[in-house]
């Protein structure tokens, strides 16, 4: 067994886990600002308040830091979609999904920007997951939405583009936050902008999805 293999099988101590979390938190801040290519181990070490050799004791490379962050983010991002209940009332289920996505844009802006940066560079860290876990989940939920449409509970439209549109409109408030706040101004661009956005998106999507009588 090599030294690296021995280290991989050795149990992680509480202190090691804490240090790893400090590094991942610092890396999230750095990656979300500068992207993967623009970030360096030195920047992450400085943000984590430790030396570069100390950081490299816990993570061997920038890639080793980036990968677990991406896995966490995708899992977090998919959770609201997983919770869409096929037995629920369609319009409230769609409304709840929109609200959850907006809440995530408000509460996890760094994660959203890191996710967007990964998509812009071709998603090398996500490629396999996008074609398996993500696609399977979206296929499953699109089938549910299509079923609601077939039952006359929602207006007929393309369920995939509906999901894409919800992603685009909600994540905009994280990825383009500085633009949103600049255009809205100091008063309208304060914390209440998310509730204003939620009311608008409710009207936009729920009115458009309401079955025609």
Order of alpha helices (4+ residues) and beta strands (2+ residues): alpha-alpha-alpha-alpha-alpha-alpha-alpha-alpha-alpha-alpha-alpha
